[in-house]
Amino acid sequence: MTDILVRAEGIGMRYSAPGASTVDVLEGIDCDIAARDRIAIIGPSGSGKSTLMHILGGLVTPTSGHIEWPALGARETLMPEQVQFVFQSPSLFPALDVLGNITLPLLLAGGALDAQYRARDLLAKFNLEDLADKLPEELSGGQAQRVAMLRALTTAPRLILADEPTGQLDSCTAEHFLEGVLDFAEDARIALVIATHDAQVAARMARLWSMDHGRLDKSAQEMEEA
């Protein structure tokens, strides 16, 4: 039986807006994420994709509904070994070079003995070893996005939630990088959920979810992995 990593039932998210009004960002969302899933979440900006990702990873508590992590354990134990995030906004630590940023999750997970070796090996696999000593301010937007993804991969978590991880890459670079990520995830048995506007990225995933005005549509035809 396939492990269920995340199960959400009736999830809603409501924020208070200026003037004492409320805004429903998410409404009545039901979904499961299984081990080794490949899911793309598409939808226009402001549709609730990022909020849903944060809830699925335990970063945000929904205002209604229920969420649990059956195969992962308690919410407090999810990161950094079980779940990793790749955020749309810049998330690298400015005081650490690329190698330091990638090794940080390993150090937090208690893997200090081989952290640098594993980080350098990962950089080499993606032909990014020349970035090892650079600070985040010295990176282009696309380089920073790729380093953030490698940081998520380094602990080989059960689940990675990535928000527009190729948004600043040209189509050729994005395709090549995603191919490497999918190969690594397959070998490490990692489930991937990617929020994206890129049809090329979405086409590489096995399941397609669509967000619109805070509602999730999972009825789109399942897509074959290329």
N, C-alpha and C positions, 0 to 999 in steps of 0.2 A: 504493500500500500504506500502511495506517495506521501511523503511528509508535507504537512501544511505548515508553512512558515508564518503566514499572517492570515487572520480571518477577521473581516470587518462586517458588521451587521448594523444596518440602519444608521450609518454614520452621518452626522450633520455638524456643521460648523457655522456659528452665528457670531458676528461681531457687532459691538455697539458703535454707531457712527455719530459724528457731531450732530447736535440737535436732539439727542436722546432717541434717535431712530435706530433700527437694527438692520443688518445686512446678512442675508443667508448666503454664505460662500459655498457650502456643500449641503446637499439634501438627500437623505435616504439612500446612501451608498452601501451596497452589499458587494463584497468581493473576497476572493481567496488568492493567495500567492503560494504556489507549491514549490518544492525543492526543484532547482534547475530550470525554473520557468524563464521564458524570454518574452517580456511584455513591453509593448510600446504604448504610451499614453499620448494621444494627440488631442488637439483642441486649440481654440484661439487664446490669445493672451487674456488673462483675467477670468478664465473659465474654471479655475480651481485646481489645476494640475499640481502646482507646487504645494498648496495647502494639503492636498490629499497625500502627496509623497511624505510630507513631514509627519502626518498622522500615522501612516503605515509604518514608518520607522521609529515611532515612539517619541519624536521630538516635541509634538504638540498633542494635547488632549482634546478630543472632540467635545463639543457642547451637548451632543446627544448620540445615542447609539452605543455600540459595544465593540471593542477591538481586543484581540488576544494574539499571542504568538505561540501556538501549540507546540511546535517543534523547537522553539528557541528559548523558552522560559520566560522569566519575569521581565517586565519592561526595563527595570534598573540594570539588568545584566546584558542588554542587547549590544552595546558598543564597548570596545571597538572590535571585538572578535566575531560577533554574530552578524552585525549590520554595519555597513559603511555608506556614507553619503558623498555624492559629488554635487555641490551646489552650483546654481547658475551664476551667482555673484562670486567675486573673488574670495577665496577661502584659504589661500596659503598663508602661513605665518611669516610676516615680513622680516622678522629677525633671523629666520632660519634659511639656509641655502636649500637648494632642491633636494640634496641628499638628506638633510636634516628633516625636511618636511615629510619625505617618504618614510624615513625610519621612525618617525614619531609614533604612529599607531602600533608598530612592533614593540617599541619600548613600553608603551602604556599597557600592552598585552603581556609583558614580561618576557619578551624575546630579545633581550639586550645582547646576548652572546653572539648572535649571527645577524643582527639587524642591518648593519652596513653591508655585509656580503649579500644578503637577500635584496636589499634596495638597489645595489649596484647591478646585480644580475637582472633585475626587472628593468632598469634603465637600458641595459644592453639589449634585452629582448626587443625593446621598442625603438632601438637606435637613437636613444636620447641621452647616452652617457656623457656627451659633451656639455650637458646642462647641469651636471652634478654639483658644481661649485658656484653656480649662479644664484643670486638672490631673486626673490619674486619680482622686484622692481626692474630687473634686467631682462625679464621674459616678455615675449609678445603675449597677447591674449590667448592665442591658440596654444602656445607652449604651456602657459599656466593651466589651461584646461586639461591638457594631456597629463601634466604632472599631478594634478588633482585626482585624475582617474587612477594613475599608478599608485598614489597614496591609498586609495580605496582598495585596490587589488592586493596590496602587499601582505595583508593579514589573511588572505584567502577566506573572507567571511562567507557565511551562508547566503547573504543577500546584499546586493548593492542597489541603491536607489540613486539614479543619476538624472539631474535636471538640466536638459539641453547640453550634454557633455561635448557635443561637436559644433556648437553654435558659432564659434569663431574660427572654424577650420574651413578651408576650401573643400570642394566636393571630393577631389582626388585624395587629399590628406585624410579627410574624414573617413572615406571608405577603407583606406589602408589601415588606419588606426583602429577602427571598429572591428575589422577582421582580426587584428591581434587581440583585442579585448575579448571577443567571442571565443577565440581559441583558448585563451588563458582561462576564461570562465568555465569552459567545457571541461578542461583538464582538472580544474580545482573544484568542480561541481558547485559553482556559484549561480544563484538565481539573479537575473538582471531585470530591473524595471527602469525604463528610460522614458522620461517625458521629452518630447521632441516636436519641432515643427518641420523636421527634415524627412521628406517622404522616403528618401534613400535609406535613412537609418531605420525608419519604421518598417520598411519592407524586409529588413534582415531579422526581424523578431517574429516569433511563432504566434503570438497573440496580440490583437489590436484592441485597445480600449479607447473610447472617445469621450472627452469631457465637453459639456456645453452648459453654461449657466449653472454650474454646480452639480450637475447630474452626470452620472456615469453610464455610458452605453457599452455593454460588453457583447452586443449581438453582432458586431461586425464579423464578417467572414474571417476565419482563421487563415493566417498567411503562412505560406511555406517559406522556410528558411532557404536562402539562396545557396 
